[in-house]
């Protein structure tokens, strides 16, 4: 499938928005998983280098999927006459 320029912009915008927000969310989830007994609302724990790599790889995979699916939904649901 060949993506048009506007589709590429949509893919990139969706990718970077998802990437930024999901890294923050994954960091909070990581902290909750490390300290489930903590009574604080949000207590951020610094992940090790290995854990950062895992977090970023998983986030990148889902960010790519987010961008592609956003573009596909835009393509299929914004045809003329739909």
N, C-alpha and C positions, 0 to 999 in steps of 0.2 A: 504494500500500500504506500503510495507516495503522499506525504503530508504537504499541504500548502503552507506558505509562510505564516499565515495567521494561526494555523494549527501548531506550528513550531513554537510560536510565542506563547500560545496557550499551554503547551506541554511544559515549557521552561518555567512559566509563572506558577503553574500548579506544582511542579517539581520542587522549586525553591521554597514556596510557602509551606508545603508539606514537610520538607526537609527541616526547616527551621523550627516549626512548631513541634514536630515529632521528636527531634533530638531533645528538646526541653522536656517533653512528656516522658520520653524514655529514661532520662536522667532521674526524674522524680520517681518513676516506677522502679528503677534500679535501687534507689535509696530505700523505698518502702520494702523491697525484697530483702535488702541487707539488714534493715532494722525494723522488723514488723512490730516489735514491742514498744517502739517509740511513741510517746503521747503527743509529740509536737505536731503541729499542722503540716509543716513542710520542713524537713531537715535534710539538706543536700549533703550527700557523701561523695567525695571525689573518687571516681572509679580508677582502677589501675589502668595502665596503658593497654593491656590485653583486653580488659572490659570495654574501654573506649573503642578499640578496633571492632569488637563484636557489635557494639551499639551502632556505630557508624555504618558498618556493612549492612546490617539488617535495615536500618533506616534508609540507606541509599536504594536498596532493592525495592522497598515499598514506595519510595518517592518516585522511582521510575515507573512503577506500575500505576501510581496515582496520576502521573502526567499522561501516560498512554490512555488509560481508561477515561480520563476527562476529555481528551481529544476525540476518542471514539464516540463517547456519548454526545459530544457536541456535533460531530459529523452526522450521526444517525438521527438525532432529534431536532436538528436545525436545517433540515432540507426544506426547500420551497414546497409549500402546500401541506406541510405536516402540522 
